[in-house]
Structure formats: C-alpha cells, structure tokens
C-alpha cells in the first residue's frame, strides 16, 4: 500500500483547505482529526477520489506515513498542541518531524523545539497566513525550528505556497526554534495596524465627507491601483459595495465590537518587553479593546456633548490627503514591525533575512501588497539597514505624505473623531525625526524623585550623574534601569 508523503492533524477550515492544496500538487496526504467522524466526512466529501489516506487513530495515522514522517498539526494554540505532541512522540522514530502550523506563541515554540529535539525528533513551528482561500490556493508560509528539518519539508512547503510574479515561492526558512512563529506574530500585528488605519479612513469618509458606500468603494478601488495596492484595500472596496437582503450596505448592520485572537496583543507585549516603540500596532490592539466596550461607549455618548461635524474643505483634496495618511501610517507600521524583528533577532540569536521576509509576505498572506517589494529592495540594497524609515525610498514617501497626513489628523481632532492609529503613527514619525526630545525633562524628574541618575550631553555616553536637587538629599544614587 502506498504511504503518504505528509500527514495533517486537524480538519477545520485551514486544515481541510491546506490538505486539498497539498494533494493538488501531487502529494499523497494522510489525515486525522480528534473527532474521527470528520475524517470520514472529508474523505467521502471534498476529498473523495483524491490521494488521501483517512486514519481512525493516531497509531494508524503515523503508520501510514513515509519515513522520515512529516506530521503537521493545525489545532488550537496552547494546551492542545502540547497534549498532541505528548501523544505523538512515543509513536515516532528518530528523524521524524512534527510541524505546528497553528498560531502558537513563539516562546511556546522555543520550548517545544527543545523538548522534541531532546527525543531525537525534529520540530518546526510555521506561520501560515492567507485564511481559507490562501490555504487552498497558496498561503504564505514562515517555517522555523530545527534547521535539519528544512531540506526534508522544503519541496512540499514551497510547492503549496503562494508565488510572486516571477514564480518565487512565498516561503523560505526563517530561522531557529521560534523564529517562524515570531515573524508570523509580527505579520499579524501589522495586519491589525493595516485593518485599523483602513477602518479609520472609512470612518472619516463616512462621517466627515458623508460619502455614499458606492463612492467609498470606488475610492478604495482607485487606491488599489497605486501605492496602496494590497489585499486589504481590495477587500475593503468589495465590503463597501456589498448589499444585504434588504439592499442595504451590509457593513452598517455589523455590530461595531471587534474580536481578536491574541496575536496582536502578543506583538504589543513583545515590543514592550523589548523596549521597541510599536505605537501604531499597540493603538490598534487598544482600539479593538475599546470597540468591545460597546455598552459603555453608548452610555458615554448619551452624557457627553460631541463636536458638530463640519467640513468646508475640498473633498477631492481631502481624499488625496487620506490616501497620503494611509501610506504614511502603513510605512510606519512596517518600520516598527521590522524594528521589533531586528531586536528579537539579537536577543534570540536568529539570523533573519529581512528582505526574504518581505518576499514571503508578497503573496498569499493577509498583508500582501505591492508595497512589500520596496521593503525587499531596501534590504537588498542595504542588508544592515538600521531602520526602514532611513531608506531613501521610504524617506521620500513619508516626506511627501506629511502635509496631507497632518491635515487628516487635524480635521479628525477638530471634529472629535478618534483616529488612534493614524495619529499615533504621525506622532511616531515626528518623534523619530526629532534629534532633541523632551526626555531630558523625564530624566531630570526621575533623578529628582528617585535618584535614578542621568547622562549629560557634554560628557561621554555611559557616564551617569546624580544631582542633590533639594539640598536635603545625599550622594547615594539608584541603579539605572532600562527596558
């Protein structure tokens, strides 16, 4: 009996579509699900007549795999992954590979890699992006873990991944232990940011410009032909054009309380731990949190007077300014994400290929956009680029966007409309290009009340000073503290 090239556990939406993708590329795939009836339903349904081997137990599933066995898990992140690994390890042999394709938190992947490899097995934690359609037609894949596993899974992973225009796969080895899941986490954080700035632009079009949904849809379609060309801009145009059973714009009947699975929060927490200013993504996470407090917001709306919305400017110019604001904020979001990846690479001894990561995100994934090609070019031109916003292309774009971006933020503030992501991105840009910040006052305050010391502009860096500000303090200083 022919054995399977790879096996997958977890026949939910992503798993089912991913195995159909694998089979369509010529691979025989073993499938198993904890609820065994799902296996039979799939094999006799969408998988009927195709090269699938359905298993009714983990033992028969493992036995159906060609060695070295490649077992991919697509189950809920957390305890379920650990439980499944514990069940699988006794059934596998040295050199077999366990692959976690779920949205696991990267510290868990670091821990699991150590555990699995200590039993002479190989472990891969792979980000998978693209949703249901991406899984079926070609996702972006971000594998990391045991380097010895990559040559054994490379052909399958690159065959099923999305491809850019020249046929290059949106999949390559990211790095050791948790690197793949870390990069996927940052991807999801950027996704949070992109979705939030687009939602803020929609809100301003609707409430300030009072455009119809068809007008807004056409604007997003037009934007999708320029610098903002991306999957999220494209689907926003389609969402705005969609009508429900009453021929009303469906989006207006969707409750404004956003959900989240936690990857955006993980990104923000990682940035706080690393001391990296990930302001736009952080505000995007908090915006979802505030949206979920729907009843509180309704109560507040009833007791507060809000500014009357008034716009007397040039509508076409404001739409152009909105496009500039979106582009500026988008650049900031990616730049902050890349800054976080650089810091994580240093902390974890990962050798991340930053241009290669942009290429992996060019197709298949939710944040795919033409914009990413310019990020790859930036790192191809300068692999040691300190910060994406120092690249000439992005510097020029930010400077050109600045005037319109400021007009958008000023208009929103004047009309009492919250735009946390667009405005925080502008503040970051202004802070980033400021040589002398007011942090000297912060350091003076810290030294005044806590003797935390400070450095001086006229002295070498790394030499710390303390002042007895009141004349009542002593010479004893606190140790310095930095995130």
BELBELSUL-V567594 format. One line per field, one symbol per residue. ss: DSSP state (H for helix, E for strand, - for the rest). psi: psi as a letter, one per 20 degrees, with the letter a starting at -180 (. if undefined). A space follows every 10 residues. Layout:
ss: ???
psi: ???
This chain:
ss: ---E-EEEE- --HHHHHHHH HHHH----EE EE----HHHH HHH------- -EEE---HHH HHH-E----E EEE-----HH HHHHHHHHH- ------EEEE -----HHHHH HHHHHHH--- -EEEEEEEE- HHHHHHH-EE EEEEE-HHHH HHHHHHHHHH E-E-----E- E---EE--HH HHHHHHHHHH HHHHHHHHHH HHHHHHH--- --HHHHHHHH HHH------E HHHHHHHHHH H-E-----EH HHH------- --HHHHHHHH HHHH----HH HHHHHHHHHH HH-HHHHHHH HHH------- ----HHHHHH HHHHHHHHHH HHHHHHHHHH HHHHHHHH-- ---HHHHHHH --------E- HHHHHHHHHH H------HHH -HHHHHHHHH HHHHHHHHHH HHHH-----H HHHHHHHHHH HH------HH HHHHHHHHHH ---E------ ----E----- ---------- ---
psi: pprqhqqppn lagggghhhh gghijjqppq qqqgnhhhgg gghidhjpjr mqopqjqhgh gghipqqppo oppmrpqchh ggggghhggi irrpiqpppo jalqphhhhg ghgggghikk rqppoppoqi aggghgiorp pmqrcohihg hhigggghhi rqqahjipql prpgardjgg hghhggghgh gggghghghh ggghgghgil qrhhggghgh gghiibhjor ghgghgghgh ipqaijkqoh hijppmoqrq iihggggggh gghikpnmgg hghhghhggh hilghghggh hhiqpqqppp pjaogghhgh hggggggghg ggghggghgg hgghgghjlq npnhhhghgh ihqhrhjpqh hhhhgghghg hnhjphphii pgghgggghh hgghghhggg ggghjkppmh gghhhghggh hhjohorjih gghgghhgij lirrqqhjrq qipqqppnhi iiraipqqqq pq.
